[in-house]
Amino acid sequence: MYKVAIKETNNPLIIKFELDEFIVKNQSFEFKNIDEAKNSPLAQQLFYLPFVKTVYISGNFIAIERFSIVEWKDVQNEVAEQIESFINDGGIIVKIEENSTKKTPVTIYAENTPNPAVLKFVSNKLLTKTMIECKNIDDTVASPLAKELFKFSFIKEIFIDENYISITKYEVANWDDVTLEIRTFIKEFIETGNIVVDESLIVKTEIHKNQQEDYFDKLDVTSQQIINILEEYIKPAVQSDGGNIMFDSFDPTEKRVKVILQGACSGCPSSTFTLKNGIENMLKDMLKDQDIKVEAINA
């Protein structure tokens, strides 16, 4: 269900009615009368209100310029309710010729992570069976989606695993300003049948090889126990925060466990606290060894 928010503008005659999703993509429309609005049933309905002078439709908002016969404070709530009802009842906003490609409905929602620079975009559909991390556009050979996302100048890194995408931004951008744009872009990219990750093109790095069963079977018993603990007790919580954790090595002499952090966990300000007060304590307790130390390697 769409929800309409009323936003004032610098022009006292114009009010914006914003929605929480884009209603038109890469186009803007301006209608000055009901005849010009023949391709917009919504705008036509709005012109039946005697105080409506001009209707603008763009991105995620409808802006209306009024005649001076009324004040916005007297009618804006009524207009917002009318727009909201029209759209939620399935009314057509603007008739736009679309290609014949059938879209597959996808739900994408954004989640905060412990890392303020990272936002997690979750899909209701599986995106990949093999995780992929892209530090820059050169790493996107196997992910057409990641390649397109890097065209947004504020995106620094991308991590994709199972049904979520963790995106790290540069400080130049604020999540409040770009979240809706990114969420809509990902949703439309997937819905039109584009490939998120081509797993056949993923380069099998040491990180990937170390996740295979034959590698696990060659490890000592303690290392195998550590991996099982990480996979069963720690990884689900880390993934819920938009990150990933993997076993790297165990030094039995120093009792040092090295783990690889990815996604939202990589470079996260709270990752050191999590390692020492969460993962390390859990390993000490479950392995019955208080000398265990955990060291993180940011992938």
CORZI-V349195 format. One record per residue. N is the residue number from 0. SS is DSSP state (h for helix, s for strand, l for the rest). PHI is phi in whole degrees, -180 to 180 (none if undefined). PSI is psi as a letter, one per 30 degrees, with the letter a starting at -180 (NA if undefined). Layout:
n: (N N)
ss: (SS SS)
phi: (PHI PHI)
psi: (PSI PSI)
//
This chain:
n: (0 1 2 3 4 5 6 7 8 9 10 11 12 13 14 15 16 17 18 19 20 21 22 23 24 25 26 27 28 29 30 31 32 33 34 35 36 37 38 39 40 41 42 43 44 45 46 47 48 49 50 51 52 53 54 55 56 57 58 59 60 61 62 63 64 65 66 67 68 69 70 71 72 73 74 75 76 77 78 79 80 81 82 83 84 85 86 87 88 89 90 91 92 93 94 95 96 97 98 99 100 101 102 103 104 105 106 107 108 109 110 111 112 113 114 115 116 117 118 119 120 121 122 123 124 125 126 127 128 129 130 131 132 133 134 135 136 137 138 139 140 141 142 143 144 145 146 147 148 149 150 151 152 153 154 155 156 157 158 159 160 161 162 163 164 165 166 167 168 169 170 171 172 173 174 175 176 177 178 179 180 181 182 183 184 185 186 187 188 189 190 191 192 193 194 195 196 197 198 199 200 201 202 203 204 205 206 207 208 209 210 211 212 213 214 215 216 217 218 219 220 221 222 223 224 225 226 227 228 229 230 231 232 233 234 235 236 237 238 239 240 241 242 243 244 245 246 247 248 249 250 251 252 253 254 255 256 257 258 259 260 261 262 263 264 265 266 267 268 269 270 271 272 273 274 275 276 277 278 279 280 281 282 283 284 285 286 287 288 289 290 291 292 293 294 295 296 297 298)
ss: (l l l l s s s s l l l l l s s s s s l l l l l l l l l s s s s l l l l l l l l l h h h h h h l l l l l s s s s s s s l l s s s s s s l l l l l h h h h h h h h h h h h h h h h h l l l l l l l l l l l l l l l l l l l s s s s s l l l l l s s s s s s l l l l s s s s s s s l l h h h l l l l h h h h h h l l l l l s s s s s s s s l s s s s s s l l l l l h h h h h h h h h h h h h h h h h l l l l l l l h h h l l l l h h h h l l l h h h h h l l l h h h h h h h h h h h h h h h h h h h h l l s s s s s s s s s l l l l s s s s s s s s l l l l l l l h h h h h h h h h h h h h h h h h l l l l l s s s s s s l)
phi: (none -78 -125 -101 -114 -91 -127 -75 -124 -69 -97 -63 -85 -116 -122 -101 -113 -94 -113 -88 -143 -68 -110 -138 -117 58 -145 -133 -132 -132 -124 -102 -161 -67 -68 -67 -93 -62 -93 -131 -55 -65 -62 -60 -63 -65 -71 -73 -80 -64 -95 -82 -99 -142 -120 -115 -128 -160 55 -114 -145 -118 -110 -126 -99 -104 -79 -80 -73 -137 -106 -59 -61 -88 -130 -63 -66 -63 -65 -60 -64 -66 -63 -61 -65 -59 -70 -70 -86 89 -66 -82 -79 -142 -80 -122 -68 -113 -72 -80 -65 -80 -87 -104 -58 -135 -105 -127 -132 -101 -127 -71 -127 -62 -94 -63 -86 -121 -121 -106 -108 -104 -108 -85 -126 -64 -101 -162 -95 -122 -64 -141 -122 -119 -81 -161 -66 -69 -89 -99 -55 -93 -133 -58 -65 -60 -61 -70 -64 -68 -74 -80 -64 -89 -87 -101 -144 -136 -130 -122 -153 52 -116 -141 -127 -100 -116 -100 -109 -80 -66 -63 -109 -112 -58 -60 -89 -122 -60 -61 -63 -68 -61 -66 -62 -62 -59 -70 -61 -73 -62 -86 87 -72 -82 -81 -138 -94 -65 -71 -101 -70 -73 -78 -78 -59 -60 -69 -62 -72 -94 -83 -64 -65 -68 -60 -66 -87 -81 -72 -62 -64 -62 -64 -63 -62 -60 -63 -67 -60 -69 -85 -108 -105 -57 -57 -69 -66 -65 -64 -94 86 -126 -153 -133 -138 -71 -110 -165 -136 -102 -66 -75 -89 57 -107 -104 -106 -125 -104 -105 -135 62 -65 -78 -72 77 -71 -58 -95 -66 -63 -62 -63 -62 -76 -98 -116 -64 -63 -64 -66 -65 -59 -70 -78 -95 57 -144 -79 -93 -62 -126 -117 -125 -96 -119 -77 -66)
psi: (k k k k k k k l l f j f f k k k j k l g l k f k k g l k k k k f l f e f g f g j e e e e e e f f k f f k e k k k k k c g l k k k k l l g f l k e f f f e e e e e e e e e e e e f g g k k e k j k k l l f k k k j k k k k l k k l l f j f f k k k j k l g l k e k f j l k k j f l f f g g e f j e e e e e e f f j f f k e l k k k k c g l j k k k l l f f l k e f f f e e e e e e e e e e e e e g g l k e k j f f f k k j l e e e e f f l e e e e f f l l e e e e e e e e e e e e f e e e e e e f g g a k k k k e l k j f e f h k k k l k k l b f f j g k f g e e e e e e f d e e e e e e e f f h j f f k k k k k j k NA)
//
